[in-house]
Amino acid sequence: MAARQEGMQTKLGHGLAKVLGIKLHYREPSGKEKLTRGESVFSVSSADTYVEEEPTVGEWLREITPTSRQCLLYFWNLFPFLHWIGRYNAQWLFGDLVAGITVGAVVVPQGMAYATLAGLPPQFGLYSSFMGVLVYWLFATSKDITIGPVAVMSTITGNILANIAITNPDLPGHVVASALSLVCGAIICFFGLIRAGWIVDFIPLAAIAAYMTGSALNIACGQIPTMLGQSGFSTRDSTYLVIIHTLQYLPKCKIDAAMGLTALFLLYVIRSACKHGARRYPSKKKWFFFAQTLRTVFVLLLYTLISWLVNRNHRAKPIFKILGTVPRGFQYAAVPVLNKTIISSFAGQIPASVIVLLIEHIAIAKSFGRVNNYSINPSQELVGIGITNILGPFLGAYPATGSFSRTAINSKAGVRTPLAGVITALVVLLAIYALTAVFFYIPSASLSAVIIHAVFDLITSPNTLYQFWRVSPLEVIIFFAGVLVTVFSSIENGIYTTIIVSVAVLLFRVVKAKGRFLGRVKVHSVVGDRLVNNDGQVGDGYGAMSNKHDSSLRNIFLPIEHNDGSNPQVDVESPYPGIYIFRFSEGYNYPNANHYLDYMVATIFAETRRTNPDNYPRIGDRPWNDPGPRRGQPAADHSDRPTLKAIILDFSSVNNVDITSVQHLVDVRNQLDFYTAPNRVDWHMACINNRWTKRALASAGFGFPSPDDLALTRWKAIFSVAEIGGSTSAAAVAESRDIERDLRRRLTEADVEAARSERRAGGDGISRQPESRGESSESGEFAKDLGSAKAYAGQAAKVAVVHGLNRPLFHIDLTSALQSAIANVERRGELEAKGVGTGPA
């Protein structure tokens, strides 16, 4: 019934194709029906027949359609904590407690400081810190990273709120910040749920480094006026303007400068002292680490104490600016307000905000994953960031993402699982409810010093820039372009600049990719002064190189121009007169197809001659772009050049092709067939790694000789075959191992039986003949088994072709492609000499 239904569908499809004028067997190998397994038109008598089936759309749909198991795994992987929470133990708990408390002590002052960057009261930094670490662990694939307020995102949020304060002064800042968090979180969560974490890979390291460096300069310069007690100008202008205004207002510095500069100096002194102490006393390195980590807490507590002593009698009008009242508890917990007016007020900043949340978190997570020997799932990390920023606004939080400084502290403190975030959340919760009275006297200048100290670590070091220059000088130029745009414009424009320029450079490299013509070189592998054969065995000395049957000799293919860095003293042989090997270097698709083939055709025309120089009997028959010599002038003599016979294309760097690129190949084939008329050019394809690429090329008539050529003589192609039943096959090796294992067991049993018999005989130590004969019998049986094993049999090995017989011009490597091309060119010459025809053999 199913077969009858399938036959009806086939007939219906063929009838519809006939009505629409679709040629189902267009450019088939033989010009007739599709080849089936077992046909003899392409066959080798010594190998099993194999006809490669083309991929189908239905097969592709089945591959991309998730199975029920994959759907279950999708939901299972949405909650990674389920994978390890059942094995949680006391040792993990101790590590998480230490790391969680340490990070909590750092995030409290940092969160309040970054809230001031965002133009919000300090309590909103605590709300964001609490929700970031509380929610993320449920969805985390990184044990080290901690989510919360960060300097760059806080600055972008502050810029948005500053603009809205001018355009829509009726909108409360914290309402807009919560709405921004909700919108960005929803977008990022969507990307994570559809498993599109790969979009982050489009942002290169140079762009990330430029964004972090430019942002650090922007933030640090914007905090210097607050640290010095300056006022009267906007600190949210472009960085260069803030620097100019800071210098202009230096005479107007206040007593705040004493609290800010000394705090900054003390932070660097403590860090340097702890680093020196750790080097000097390695046994106490852990204690120095914790002292260095908690330096921010120590400095803020010290300057808060100083502030309390100075301002306790001046609460209404403090001597220097202090943080002020921090409300206790979650005073702004509510459902976020989201409407058209609010969204339109920051719609233009959503792309920059999403990019910052993405790249900072994923870059940090990947970095610490590599350092600590585990892998993260970028898509799942997006889910974690998204849900954190969706739920945070319900407690009044603004956008949060992964923090580099706190993640480094978390890692060095010995965190064991993401559950350490819950410990950090408890510390923040304690601060929100129990320590708000202490926060009143924190000097604003000291908080600015903490911010400057934190962001200076984000600046790319000169040594890192030098390493970038060694790897890719062009990307260093992109780096400085991003930094300069950030300094003279804004962080958002700096981000856009580096990403757009990086993508433009990538596209330029793809579009202007230049292929290479290859030649053949015979090489040997050597160890010291001894040759190494193809099986890895060390053989004779250098003198054996002259032996034509040397097993260590092999062919490799190098660019003829040596533009790959190979030794120019090595003579690269031309493959064969009139045969060219061309390698694509950067894929082969519609952007670069024309550039590739223009270069290939121009080189071939420059190095070969037309097969029939009298192809234009009259001068008027010549095309306008090939008018020939001037009147009275003889035609250029190119008789020393070979005629074009075959082209071998190396597809090793090509994964997919498209309609445009294949059509370019068809056009070039027609152009070169006209150039070589009345002969045809043989096209051989090597190292094709994708079945869909084979299908696309075969549909355009590549991979087999044309029907006209087959009419002249039977095609005899050279195929690559592999042994499937000889002594080196997998089955034979497994069989020999089983036999050896059985022999050891039998001999062991024989030895044990012989010892028992000896003990029963009284232990006189005299050898007993029966046991000896038994052992010999065992050995003889093994020898018989060994001799009858297929692995050691002398029969001829069974072989099978590696690639389909229906695609004789698709080859597994360049060597087989060149062998096939030369064989058919020479066979064509023999047939032409006999006057049989001009088509390829």
Beta strands, then each sheet from edge to edge (+ up, - down):
strand 1: 47-48
strand 2: 147-148
strand 3: 401-402
strand 4: 516-523
strand 5: 525-527
strand 6: 530-532
strand 7: 538-541
strand 8: 554-559
strand 9: 579-583
strand 10: 646-650
strand 11: 682-686
strand 12: 721-723
strand 13: 799-801
strand 14: 810-811
sheet 1: 1+ 13+ 12-
sheet 2: 2+ 3-
sheet 3: 8+ 4- 9+ 10+ 11+ 14+
sheet 4: 5+ 6- 7+
end
